[in-house]
Amino acid sequence: MHHLWMTEIFLHLRHTLPPPFRVFIGSSPQVAVGGSPVKPVREPDFEAAVITVEDDDTTVAAVELVSPRNKDRPSARDQYGARSMNYLIGGVHLLLIDVHRRPVGLSFPQLIATAFDPRLPAPPAPCAVAYRVGAAAAAGGRMLAVWREPLTVGQPLPVVTLPLTLDLAVPIDLDATYSEAATNCYLT
């Protein structure tokens, strides 16, 4: 179901992104901090499906759908959390969708908030959080805008936005894309 939902989000973005943005789906990110992007050959400790949006061959945004494998071991949690933070450090906008409540008390948005600034809004899982990376901050680093959507079991999933620039974002209907994936997976 995880891969089908990612595919539906990809297809939705493919039809809604304005030019010159392009969307890609892959098995690993092309994000590096302090060097040129390197695409790893394999990442054995965690599941690494990612949707990236590019503008002139530069990754500007990413959509991550957390899988149970991203949370099942400390090493997987560390790698996945670091990867999420590297997007933001590298100036890449991020939509992080964490629908898994287990392990209890673990939310990747909470890990990101703890690493950057404990005052950042960070709901517990399940949740969807969009991060828009802004201009340089006066005290160093970058400004970061955060939109959070708690997800409630039994309720429709929300429409969330994926920032592409400081002034442009595209909506993603999580409920519609999930429903289409469930239909394609013979769950409905």
Rosetta constraint file for C-alpha pairs under 8 A:
AtomPair CA 1 CA 5 HARMONIC 6.13 0.50
AtomPair CA 1 CA 181 HARMONIC 6.80 0.50
AtomPair CA 1 CA 182 HARMONIC 6.94 0.50
AtomPair CA 1 CA 185 HARMONIC 6.55 0.50
AtomPair CA 2 CA 6 HARMONIC 6.34 0.50
AtomPair CA 2 CA 65 HARMONIC 7.63 0.50
AtomPair CA 2 CA 67 HARMONIC 6.98 0.50
AtomPair CA 3 CA 7 HARMONIC 6.15 0.50
AtomPair CA 3 CA 49 HARMONIC 7.68 0.50
AtomPair CA 4 CA 8 HARMONIC 6.24 0.50
AtomPair CA 4 CA 181 HARMONIC 5.23 0.50
AtomPair CA 4 CA 182 HARMONIC 7.97 0.50
AtomPair CA 4 CA 184 HARMONIC 7.61 0.50
AtomPair CA 4 CA 185 HARMONIC 7.47 0.50
AtomPair CA 5 CA 9 HARMONIC 6.25 0.50
AtomPair CA 5 CA 177 HARMONIC 6.40 0.50
AtomPair CA 5 CA 178 HARMONIC 5.61 0.50
AtomPair CA 5 CA 180 HARMONIC 7.82 0.50
AtomPair CA 5 CA 181 HARMONIC 5.04 0.50
AtomPair CA 5 CA 182 HARMONIC 7.85 0.50
AtomPair CA 6 CA 10 HARMONIC 6.13 0.50
AtomPair CA 6 CA 49 HARMONIC 7.82 0.50
AtomPair CA 6 CA 50 HARMONIC 7.83 0.50
AtomPair CA 6 CA 51 HARMONIC 7.50 0.50
AtomPair CA 6 CA 65 HARMONIC 7.15 0.50
AtomPair CA 7 CA 11 HARMONIC 6.17 0.50
AtomPair CA 7 CA 25 HARMONIC 7.71 0.50
AtomPair CA 7 CA 181 HARMONIC 7.98 0.50
AtomPair CA 8 CA 12 HARMONIC 6.10 0.50
AtomPair CA 8 CA 177 HARMONIC 5.33 0.50
AtomPair CA 8 CA 178 HARMONIC 7.45 0.50
AtomPair CA 8 CA 180 HARMONIC 7.00 0.50
AtomPair CA 8 CA 181 HARMONIC 6.30 0.50
AtomPair CA 9 CA 13 HARMONIC 6.19 0.50
AtomPair CA 9 CA 172 HARMONIC 7.30 0.50
AtomPair CA 9 CA 174 HARMONIC 7.80 0.50
AtomPair CA 9 CA 177 HARMONIC 5.92 0.50
AtomPair CA 10 CA 14 HARMONIC 6.08 0.50
AtomPair CA 10 CA 23 HARMONIC 7.00 0.50
AtomPair CA 10 CA 24 HARMONIC 7.28 0.50
AtomPair CA 10 CA 25 HARMONIC 6.73 0.50
AtomPair CA 10 CA 51 HARMONIC 6.60 0.50
AtomPair CA 11 CA 15 HARMONIC 6.44 0.50
AtomPair CA 12 CA 16 HARMONIC 6.35 0.50
AtomPair CA 12 CA 172 HARMONIC 7.34 0.50
AtomPair CA 12 CA 177 HARMONIC 7.55 0.50
AtomPair CA 13 CA 17 HARMONIC 5.61 0.50
AtomPair CA 13 CA 23 HARMONIC 6.82 0.50
AtomPair CA 13 CA 172 HARMONIC 7.52 0.50
AtomPair CA 14 CA 22 HARMONIC 7.13 0.50
AtomPair CA 14 CA 23 HARMONIC 5.99 0.50
AtomPair CA 16 CA 170 HARMONIC 7.38 0.50
AtomPair CA 17 CA 21 HARMONIC 6.12 0.50
AtomPair CA 17 CA 22 HARMONIC 7.06 0.50
AtomPair CA 17 CA 23 HARMONIC 7.92 0.50
AtomPair CA 17 CA 170 HARMONIC 7.05 0.50
AtomPair CA 20 CA 55 HARMONIC 6.06 0.50
AtomPair CA 20 CA 56 HARMONIC 7.45 0.50
AtomPair CA 21 CA 53 HARMONIC 6.48 0.50
AtomPair CA 21 CA 54 HARMONIC 5.55 0.50
AtomPair CA 21 CA 55 HARMONIC 4.85 0.50
AtomPair CA 21 CA 56 HARMONIC 7.76 0.50
AtomPair CA 22 CA 53 HARMONIC 5.56 0.50
AtomPair CA 22 CA 54 HARMONIC 5.28 0.50
AtomPair CA 22 CA 55 HARMONIC 6.61 0.50
AtomPair CA 23 CA 51 HARMONIC 6.95 0.50
AtomPair CA 23 CA 52 HARMONIC 5.72 0.50
AtomPair CA 23 CA 53 HARMONIC 4.45 0.50
AtomPair CA 23 CA 54 HARMONIC 6.33 0.50
AtomPair CA 24 CA 51 HARMONIC 5.62 0.50
AtomPair CA 24 CA 52 HARMONIC 5.27 0.50
AtomPair CA 24 CA 53 HARMONIC 6.38 0.50
AtomPair CA 24 CA 54 HARMONIC 7.95 0.50
AtomPair CA 25 CA 49 HARMONIC 7.36 0.50
AtomPair CA 25 CA 50 HARMONIC 5.85 0.50
AtomPair CA 25 CA 51 HARMONIC 4.44 0.50
AtomPair CA 25 CA 52 HARMONIC 6.38 0.50
AtomPair CA 26 CA 49 HARMONIC 5.80 0.50
AtomPair CA 26 CA 50 HARMONIC 5.60 0.50
AtomPair CA 26 CA 51 HARMONIC 6.49 0.50
AtomPair CA 27 CA 48 HARMONIC 5.21 0.50
AtomPair CA 27 CA 49 HARMONIC 4.41 0.50
AtomPair CA 27 CA 50 HARMONIC 6.16 0.50
AtomPair CA 28 CA 39 HARMONIC 6.71 0.50
AtomPair CA 28 CA 40 HARMONIC 6.99 0.50
AtomPair CA 28 CA 42 HARMONIC 7.94 0.50
AtomPair CA 28 CA 43 HARMONIC 7.76 0.50
AtomPair CA 28 CA 48 HARMONIC 5.18 0.50
AtomPair CA 28 CA 49 HARMONIC 6.05 0.50
AtomPair CA 28 CA 50 HARMONIC 6.34 0.50
AtomPair CA 29 CA 39 HARMONIC 6.51 0.50
AtomPair CA 29 CA 48 HARMONIC 7.62 0.50
AtomPair CA 29 CA 50 HARMONIC 6.55 0.50
AtomPair CA 29 CA 52 HARMONIC 7.90 0.50
AtomPair CA 30 CA 37 HARMONIC 5.28 0.50
AtomPair CA 30 CA 38 HARMONIC 5.83 0.50
AtomPair CA 30 CA 39 HARMONIC 5.26 0.50
AtomPair CA 30 CA 59 HARMONIC 7.85 0.50
AtomPair CA 31 CA 37 HARMONIC 5.22 0.50
AtomPair CA 31 CA 38 HARMONIC 7.02 0.50
AtomPair CA 31 CA 39 HARMONIC 7.91 0.50
AtomPair CA 31 CA 59 HARMONIC 7.98 0.50
AtomPair CA 31 CA 86 HARMONIC 7.05 0.50
AtomPair CA 31 CA 87 HARMONIC 6.51 0.50
AtomPair CA 31 CA 90 HARMONIC 7.34 0.50
AtomPair CA 32 CA 36 HARMONIC 6.24 0.50
AtomPair CA 32 CA 37 HARMONIC 4.77 0.50
AtomPair CA 32 CA 38 HARMONIC 6.74 0.50
AtomPair CA 32 CA 86 HARMONIC 7.06 0.50
AtomPair CA 32 CA 90 HARMONIC 7.13 0.50
AtomPair CA 33 CA 37 HARMONIC 7.84 0.50
AtomPair CA 33 CA 86 HARMONIC 6.71 0.50
AtomPair CA 33 CA 89 HARMONIC 7.26 0.50
AtomPair CA 33 CA 90 HARMONIC 5.84 0.50
AtomPair CA 43 CA 47 HARMONIC 7.50 0.50
AtomPair CA 43 CA 48 HARMONIC 7.25 0.50
AtomPair CA 45 CA 75 HARMONIC 6.78 0.50
AtomPair CA 45 CA 76 HARMONIC 5.23 0.50
AtomPair CA 45 CA 79 HARMONIC 7.84 0.50
AtomPair CA 46 CA 69 HARMONIC 5.78 0.50
AtomPair CA 46 CA 70 HARMONIC 5.11 0.50
AtomPair CA 46 CA 76 HARMONIC 5.06 0.50
AtomPair CA 46 CA 77 HARMONIC 8.00 0.50
AtomPair CA 46 CA 79 HARMONIC 7.49 0.50
AtomPair CA 46 CA 80 HARMONIC 7.13 0.50
AtomPair CA 47 CA 67 HARMONIC 6.92 0.50
AtomPair CA 47 CA 69 HARMONIC 5.98 0.50
AtomPair CA 47 CA 70 HARMONIC 5.96 0.50
AtomPair CA 49 CA 64 HARMONIC 7.24 0.50
AtomPair CA 49 CA 65 HARMONIC 7.62 0.50
AtomPair CA 50 CA 62 HARMONIC 6.87 0.50
AtomPair CA 50 CA 63 HARMONIC 6.06 0.50
AtomPair CA 50 CA 64 HARMONIC 5.40 0.50
AtomPair CA 50 CA 65 HARMONIC 7.44 0.50
AtomPair CA 51 CA 62 HARMONIC 5.52 0.50
AtomPair CA 51 CA 63 HARMONIC 5.06 0.50
AtomPair CA 51 CA 64 HARMONIC 6.76 0.50
AtomPair CA 52 CA 59 HARMONIC 6.45 0.50
AtomPair CA 52 CA 60 HARMONIC 7.58 0.50
AtomPair CA 52 CA 61 HARMONIC 5.77 0.50
AtomPair CA 52 CA 62 HARMONIC 4.40 0.50
AtomPair CA 52 CA 63 HARMONIC 6.46 0.50
AtomPair CA 53 CA 59 HARMONIC 5.76 0.50
AtomPair CA 53 CA 60 HARMONIC 5.82 0.50
AtomPair CA 53 CA 61 HARMONIC 5.08 0.50
AtomPair CA 53 CA 62 HARMONIC 6.16 0.50
AtomPair CA 53 CA 164 HARMONIC 7.87 0.50
AtomPair CA 54 CA 58 HARMONIC 5.14 0.50
AtomPair CA 54 CA 59 HARMONIC 4.37 0.50
AtomPair CA 54 CA 60 HARMONIC 5.49 0.50
AtomPair CA 54 CA 61 HARMONIC 7.10 0.50
AtomPair CA 55 CA 59 HARMONIC 6.60 0.50
AtomPair CA 55 CA 60 HARMONIC 6.64 0.50
AtomPair CA 59 CA 92 HARMONIC 6.69 0.50
AtomPair CA 60 CA 91 HARMONIC 7.43 0.50
AtomPair CA 60 CA 92 HARMONIC 4.92 0.50
AtomPair CA 60 CA 93 HARMONIC 6.15 0.50
AtomPair CA 60 CA 164 HARMONIC 6.18 0.50
AtomPair CA 60 CA 165 HARMONIC 7.59 0.50
AtomPair CA 61 CA 92 HARMONIC 5.07 0.50
AtomPair CA 61 CA 93 HARMONIC 4.40 0.50
AtomPair CA 61 CA 94 HARMONIC 5.59 0.50
AtomPair CA 61 CA 95 HARMONIC 7.91 0.50
AtomPair CA 61 CA 162 HARMONIC 7.47 0.50
AtomPair CA 61 CA 163 HARMONIC 6.93 0.50
AtomPair CA 61 CA 164 HARMONIC 5.95 0.50
AtomPair CA 62 CA 87 HARMONIC 7.85 0.50
AtomPair CA 62 CA 92 HARMONIC 7.02 0.50
AtomPair CA 62 CA 93 HARMONIC 6.33 0.50
AtomPair CA 62 CA 94 HARMONIC 4.94 0.50
AtomPair CA 62 CA 95 HARMONIC 6.30 0.50
AtomPair CA 63 CA 94 HARMONIC 5.93 0.50
AtomPair CA 63 CA 95 HARMONIC 4.76 0.50
AtomPair CA 63 CA 96 HARMONIC 6.06 0.50
AtomPair CA 63 CA 97 HARMONIC 7.78 0.50
AtomPair CA 63 CA 162 HARMONIC 7.84 0.50
AtomPair CA 64 CA 94 HARMONIC 7.55 0.50
AtomPair CA 64 CA 95 HARMONIC 6.23 0.50
AtomPair CA 64 CA 96 HARMONIC 4.94 0.50
AtomPair CA 64 CA 97 HARMONIC 6.15 0.50
AtomPair CA 65 CA 96 HARMONIC 6.17 0.50
AtomPair CA 65 CA 97 HARMONIC 4.84 0.50
AtomPair CA 65 CA 98 HARMONIC 6.23 0.50
AtomPair CA 66 CA 70 HARMONIC 6.24 0.50
AtomPair CA 66 CA 96 HARMONIC 7.39 0.50
AtomPair CA 66 CA 97 HARMONIC 6.09 0.50
AtomPair CA 66 CA 98 HARMONIC 5.01 0.50
AtomPair CA 66 CA 99 HARMONIC 7.07 0.50
AtomPair CA 66 CA 100 HARMONIC 7.55 0.50
AtomPair CA 67 CA 71 HARMONIC 7.18 0.50
AtomPair CA 67 CA 98 HARMONIC 7.67 0.50
AtomPair CA 67 CA 100 HARMONIC 7.35 0.50
AtomPair CA 68 CA 72 HARMONIC 6.13 0.50
AtomPair CA 68 CA 100 HARMONIC 6.68 0.50
AtomPair CA 68 CA 102 HARMONIC 7.96 0.50
AtomPair CA 69 CA 73 HARMONIC 7.70 0.50
AtomPair CA 69 CA 76 HARMONIC 7.29 0.50
AtomPair CA 70 CA 76 HARMONIC 5.35 0.50
AtomPair CA 70 CA 77 HARMONIC 5.77 0.50
AtomPair CA 70 CA 80 HARMONIC 6.32 0.50
AtomPair CA 71 CA 76 HARMONIC 6.23 0.50
AtomPair CA 71 CA 77 HARMONIC 5.18 0.50
AtomPair CA 71 CA 102 HARMONIC 7.66 0.50
AtomPair CA 71 CA 103 HARMONIC 7.10 0.50
AtomPair CA 72 CA 76 HARMONIC 6.88 0.50
AtomPair CA 72 CA 77 HARMONIC 7.32 0.50
AtomPair CA 72 CA 103 HARMONIC 7.54 0.50
AtomPair CA 73 CA 77 HARMONIC 6.24 0.50
AtomPair CA 74 CA 78 HARMONIC 6.09 0.50
AtomPair CA 75 CA 79 HARMONIC 6.19 0.50
AtomPair CA 76 CA 80 HARMONIC 6.00 0.50
AtomPair CA 77 CA 81 HARMONIC 5.86 0.50
AtomPair CA 78 CA 82 HARMONIC 6.05 0.50
AtomPair CA 79 CA 83 HARMONIC 6.11 0.50
AtomPair CA 80 CA 84 HARMONIC 6.24 0.50
AtomPair CA 81 CA 85 HARMONIC 6.30 0.50
AtomPair CA 81 CA 108 HARMONIC 6.24 0.50
AtomPair CA 81 CA 111 HARMONIC 6.81 0.50
AtomPair CA 81 CA 112 HARMONIC 7.06 0.50
AtomPair CA 82 CA 86 HARMONIC 6.05 0.50
AtomPair CA 83 CA 87 HARMONIC 6.53 0.50
AtomPair CA 84 CA 88 HARMONIC 6.98 0.50
AtomPair CA 84 CA 94 HARMONIC 7.88 0.50
AtomPair CA 84 CA 112 HARMONIC 7.66 0.50
AtomPair CA 85 CA 89 HARMONIC 6.17 0.50
AtomPair CA 85 CA 112 HARMONIC 6.33 0.50
AtomPair CA 86 CA 90 HARMONIC 5.82 0.50
AtomPair CA 87 CA 91 HARMONIC 6.36 0.50
AtomPair CA 87 CA 92 HARMONIC 4.90 0.50
AtomPair CA 87 CA 93 HARMONIC 6.99 0.50
AtomPair CA 87 CA 94 HARMONIC 6.97 0.50
AtomPair CA 88 CA 92 HARMONIC 5.29 0.50
AtomPair CA 88 CA 93 HARMONIC 6.38 0.50
AtomPair CA 88 CA 94 HARMONIC 7.14 0.50
AtomPair CA 88 CA 131 HARMONIC 7.77 0.50
AtomPair CA 88 CA 133 HARMONIC 6.42 0.50
AtomPair CA 91 CA 133 HARMONIC 5.70 0.50
AtomPair CA 91 CA 134 HARMONIC 7.74 0.50
AtomPair CA 92 CA 132 HARMONIC 7.94 0.50
AtomPair CA 92 CA 133 HARMONIC 6.62 0.50
AtomPair CA 93 CA 130 HARMONIC 7.70 0.50
AtomPair CA 93 CA 131 HARMONIC 5.63 0.50
AtomPair CA 93 CA 132 HARMONIC 4.95 0.50
AtomPair CA 93 CA 133 HARMONIC 5.57 0.50
AtomPair CA 93 CA 162 HARMONIC 7.56 0.50
AtomPair CA 93 CA 163 HARMONIC 5.97 0.50
AtomPair CA 93 CA 164 HARMONIC 6.70 0.50
AtomPair CA 93 CA 165 HARMONIC 7.99 0.50
AtomPair CA 94 CA 130 HARMONIC 5.74 0.50
AtomPair CA 94 CA 131 HARMONIC 5.09 0.50
AtomPair CA 94 CA 132 HARMONIC 6.84 0.50
AtomPair CA 94 CA 162 HARMONIC 7.07 0.50
AtomPair CA 94 CA 163 HARMONIC 7.42 0.50
AtomPair CA 95 CA 128 HARMONIC 7.14 0.50
AtomPair CA 95 CA 129 HARMONIC 5.76 0.50
AtomPair CA 95 CA 130 HARMONIC 4.32 0.50
AtomPair CA 95 CA 131 HARMONIC 6.30 0.50
AtomPair CA 95 CA 161 HARMONIC 7.82 0.50
AtomPair CA 95 CA 162 HARMONIC 5.96 0.50
AtomPair CA 96 CA 109 HARMONIC 7.76 0.50
AtomPair CA 96 CA 128 HARMONIC 5.69 0.50
AtomPair CA 96 CA 129 HARMONIC 5.28 0.50
AtomPair CA 96 CA 130 HARMONIC 6.32 0.50
AtomPair CA 97 CA 126 HARMONIC 7.91 0.50
AtomPair CA 97 CA 127 HARMONIC 6.13 0.50
AtomPair CA 97 CA 128 HARMONIC 4.33 0.50
AtomPair CA 97 CA 129 HARMONIC 6.49 0.50
AtomPair CA 98 CA 107 HARMONIC 7.35 0.50
AtomPair CA 98 CA 108 HARMONIC 7.45 0.50
AtomPair CA 98 CA 125 HARMONIC 5.91 0.50
AtomPair CA 98 CA 126 HARMONIC 5.33 0.50
AtomPair CA 98 CA 127 HARMONIC 5.36 0.50
AtomPair CA 98 CA 128 HARMONIC 6.10 0.50
AtomPair CA 99 CA 125 HARMONIC 6.22 0.50
AtomPair CA 99 CA 126 HARMONIC 4.25 0.50
AtomPair CA 99 CA 127 HARMONIC 6.11 0.50
AtomPair CA 99 CA 128 HARMONIC 7.85 0.50
AtomPair CA 99 CA 151 HARMONIC 7.37 0.50
AtomPair CA 100 CA 125 HARMONIC 6.23 0.50
AtomPair CA 100 CA 126 HARMONIC 5.63 0.50
AtomPair CA 101 CA 105 HARMONIC 7.74 0.50
AtomPair CA 101 CA 106 HARMONIC 7.52 0.50
AtomPair CA 101 CA 107 HARMONIC 7.97 0.50
AtomPair CA 101 CA 124 HARMONIC 7.99 0.50
AtomPair CA 101 CA 125 HARMONIC 5.12 0.50
AtomPair CA 101 CA 126 HARMONIC 5.58 0.50
AtomPair CA 102 CA 106 HARMONIC 6.95 0.50
AtomPair CA 105 CA 124 HARMONIC 6.92 0.50
AtomPair CA 105 CA 125 HARMONIC 7.78 0.50
AtomPair CA 106 CA 110 HARMONIC 7.46 0.50
AtomPair CA 106 CA 111 HARMONIC 7.89 0.50
AtomPair CA 106 CA 124 HARMONIC 7.13 0.50
AtomPair CA 106 CA 125 HARMONIC 7.02 0.50
AtomPair CA 107 CA 111 HARMONIC 6.47 0.50
AtomPair CA 107 CA 123 HARMONIC 7.48 0.50
AtomPair CA 107 CA 124 HARMONIC 5.32 0.50
AtomPair CA 107 CA 125 HARMONIC 5.14 0.50
AtomPair CA 107 CA 126 HARMONIC 7.79 0.50
AtomPair CA 108 CA 112 HARMONIC 6.20 0.50
AtomPair CA 108 CA 125 HARMONIC 7.99 0.50
AtomPair CA 109 CA 113 HARMONIC 6.13 0.50
AtomPair CA 109 CA 122 HARMONIC 5.18 0.50
AtomPair CA 109 CA 123 HARMONIC 6.91 0.50
AtomPair CA 109 CA 124 HARMONIC 7.66 0.50
AtomPair CA 109 CA 129 HARMONIC 7.06 0.50
AtomPair CA 110 CA 114 HARMONIC 6.10 0.50
AtomPair CA 110 CA 122 HARMONIC 4.95 0.50
AtomPair CA 110 CA 123 HARMONIC 6.80 0.50
AtomPair CA 110 CA 124 HARMONIC 6.96 0.50
AtomPair CA 111 CA 115 HARMONIC 6.22 0.50
AtomPair CA 112 CA 116 HARMONIC 6.15 0.50
AtomPair CA 113 CA 117 HARMONIC 5.19 0.50
AtomPair CA 113 CA 118 HARMONIC 5.04 0.50
AtomPair CA 113 CA 119 HARMONIC 7.05 0.50
AtomPair CA 113 CA 120 HARMONIC 5.26 0.50
AtomPair CA 113 CA 121 HARMONIC 7.19 0.50
AtomPair CA 113 CA 122 HARMONIC 6.41 0.50
AtomPair CA 114 CA 118 HARMONIC 4.75 0.50
AtomPair CA 116 CA 120 HARMONIC 7.93 0.50
AtomPair CA 120 CA 146 HARMONIC 7.54 0.50
AtomPair CA 121 CA 146 HARMONIC 6.94 0.50
AtomPair CA 121 CA 147 HARMONIC 7.99 0.50
AtomPair CA 121 CA 148 HARMONIC 7.20 0.50
AtomPair CA 122 CA 129 HARMONIC 7.95 0.50
AtomPair CA 122 CA 148 HARMONIC 7.12 0.50
AtomPair CA 123 CA 127 HARMONIC 6.51 0.50
AtomPair CA 123 CA 148 HARMONIC 7.04 0.50
AtomPair CA 123 CA 149 HARMONIC 7.78 0.50
AtomPair CA 123 CA 150 HARMONIC 6.38 0.50
AtomPair CA 124 CA 150 HARMONIC 7.58 0.50
AtomPair CA 125 CA 150 HARMONIC 7.46 0.50
AtomPair CA 125 CA 151 HARMONIC 7.69 0.50
AtomPair CA 126 CA 150 HARMONIC 6.31 0.50
AtomPair CA 126 CA 151 HARMONIC 5.26 0.50
AtomPair CA 126 CA 152 HARMONIC 7.28 0.50
AtomPair CA 127 CA 148 HARMONIC 7.17 0.50
AtomPair CA 127 CA 149 HARMONIC 5.60 0.50
AtomPair CA 127 CA 150 HARMONIC 4.30 0.50
AtomPair CA 127 CA 151 HARMONIC 4.84 0.50
AtomPair CA 128 CA 148 HARMONIC 5.92 0.50
AtomPair CA 128 CA 149 HARMONIC 5.11 0.50
AtomPair CA 128 CA 150 HARMONIC 6.40 0.50
AtomPair CA 128 CA 151 HARMONIC 7.05 0.50
AtomPair CA 128 CA 160 HARMONIC 7.69 0.50
AtomPair CA 129 CA 146 HARMONIC 6.89 0.50
AtomPair CA 129 CA 147 HARMONIC 5.61 0.50
AtomPair CA 129 CA 148 HARMONIC 4.36 0.50
AtomPair CA 129 CA 149 HARMONIC 6.15 0.50
AtomPair CA 130 CA 146 HARMONIC 5.75 0.50
AtomPair CA 130 CA 147 HARMONIC 5.12 0.50
AtomPair CA 130 CA 148 HARMONIC 6.43 0.50
AtomPair CA 130 CA 160 HARMONIC 7.58 0.50
AtomPair CA 130 CA 161 HARMONIC 6.81 0.50
AtomPair CA 130 CA 162 HARMONIC 6.41 0.50
AtomPair CA 130 CA 163 HARMONIC 7.45 0.50
AtomPair CA 131 CA 144 HARMONIC 6.66 0.50
AtomPair CA 131 CA 145 HARMONIC 5.71 0.50
AtomPair CA 131 CA 146 HARMONIC 4.75 0.50
AtomPair CA 131 CA 147 HARMONIC 6.61 0.50
AtomPair CA 131 CA 163 HARMONIC 7.38 0.50
AtomPair CA 132 CA 144 HARMONIC 5.77 0.50
AtomPair CA 132 CA 145 HARMONIC 5.03 0.50
AtomPair CA 132 CA 146 HARMONIC 6.50 0.50
AtomPair CA 132 CA 163 HARMONIC 5.75 0.50
AtomPair CA 132 CA 165 HARMONIC 7.81 0.50
AtomPair CA 132 CA 166 HARMONIC 7.09 0.50
AtomPair CA 133 CA 142 HARMONIC 6.83 0.50
AtomPair CA 133 CA 143 HARMONIC 6.18 0.50
AtomPair CA 133 CA 144 HARMONIC 4.84 0.50
AtomPair CA 133 CA 145 HARMONIC 6.57 0.50
AtomPair CA 133 CA 166 HARMONIC 7.58 0.50
AtomPair CA 134 CA 142 HARMONIC 5.89 0.50
AtomPair CA 134 CA 143 HARMONIC 4.70 0.50
AtomPair CA 134 CA 144 HARMONIC 5.63 0.50
AtomPair CA 134 CA 145 HARMONIC 7.33 0.50
AtomPair CA 134 CA 166 HARMONIC 6.40 0.50
AtomPair CA 135 CA 142 HARMONIC 5.59 0.50
AtomPair CA 135 CA 143 HARMONIC 5.77 0.50
AtomPair CA 136 CA 140 HARMONIC 6.60 0.50
AtomPair CA 136 CA 141 HARMONIC 5.81 0.50
AtomPair CA 136 CA 142 HARMONIC 4.25 0.50
AtomPair CA 136 CA 143 HARMONIC 6.11 0.50
AtomPair CA 137 CA 141 HARMONIC 5.54 0.50
AtomPair CA 137 CA 142 HARMONIC 4.79 0.50
AtomPair CA 137 CA 143 HARMONIC 5.40 0.50
AtomPair CA 149 CA 158 HARMONIC 7.44 0.50
AtomPair CA 149 CA 160 HARMONIC 7.84 0.50
AtomPair CA 151 CA 155 HARMONIC 7.71 0.50
AtomPair CA 151 CA 157 HARMONIC 6.56 0.50
AtomPair CA 151 CA 158 HARMONIC 7.82 0.50
AtomPair CA 152 CA 156 HARMONIC 7.89 0.50
AtomPair CA 152 CA 157 HARMONIC 7.84 0.50
AtomPair CA 156 CA 175 HARMONIC 5.96 0.50
AtomPair CA 157 CA 173 HARMONIC 7.72 0.50
AtomPair CA 157 CA 174 HARMONIC 5.53 0.50
AtomPair CA 157 CA 175 HARMONIC 4.50 0.50
AtomPair CA 158 CA 173 HARMONIC 6.42 0.50
AtomPair CA 158 CA 174 HARMONIC 5.85 0.50
AtomPair CA 158 CA 175 HARMONIC 6.33 0.50
AtomPair CA 159 CA 171 HARMONIC 6.31 0.50
AtomPair CA 159 CA 172 HARMONIC 5.45 0.50
AtomPair CA 159 CA 173 HARMONIC 4.21 0.50
AtomPair CA 159 CA 174 HARMONIC 5.71 0.50
AtomPair CA 159 CA 175 HARMONIC 7.35 0.50
AtomPair CA 160 CA 171 HARMONIC 5.54 0.50
AtomPair CA 160 CA 172 HARMONIC 5.30 0.50
AtomPair CA 160 CA 173 HARMONIC 6.47 0.50
AtomPair CA 160 CA 174 HARMONIC 7.14 0.50
AtomPair CA 161 CA 169 HARMONIC 5.94 0.50
AtomPair CA 161 CA 170 HARMONIC 5.37 0.50
AtomPair CA 161 CA 171 HARMONIC 4.28 0.50
AtomPair CA 161 CA 172 HARMONIC 5.88 0.50
AtomPair CA 162 CA 169 HARMONIC 5.27 0.50
AtomPair CA 162 CA 170 HARMONIC 5.32 0.50
AtomPair CA 162 CA 171 HARMONIC 6.28 0.50
AtomPair CA 162 CA 172 HARMONIC 7.14 0.50
AtomPair CA 163 CA 168 HARMONIC 6.11 0.50
AtomPair CA 163 CA 169 HARMONIC 4.07 0.50
AtomPair CA 163 CA 170 HARMONIC 6.57 0.50
AtomPair CA 164 CA 168 HARMONIC 5.53 0.50
AtomPair CA 164 CA 169 HARMONIC 5.20 0.50
AtomPair CA 164 CA 170 HARMONIC 7.43 0.50
AtomPair CA 165 CA 169 HARMONIC 6.85 0.50
AtomPair CA 173 CA 177 HARMONIC 6.25 0.50
AtomPair CA 174 CA 178 HARMONIC 5.88 0.50
AtomPair CA 175 CA 179 HARMONIC 5.97 0.50
AtomPair CA 176 CA 180 HARMONIC 6.18 0.50
AtomPair CA 177 CA 181 HARMONIC 6.21 0.50
AtomPair CA 178 CA 182 HARMONIC 6.10 0.50
AtomPair CA 179 CA 183 HARMONIC 6.17 0.50
AtomPair CA 180 CA 184 HARMONIC 6.22 0.50
AtomPair CA 181 CA 185 HARMONIC 6.08 0.50
AtomPair CA 182 CA 186 HARMONIC 6.19 0.50
AtomPair CA 182 CA 187 HARMONIC 4.99 0.50
AtomPair CA 182 CA 188 HARMONIC 6.05 0.50
AtomPair CA 183 CA 187 HARMONIC 5.71 0.50
AtomPair CA 183 CA 188 HARMONIC 5.14 0.50
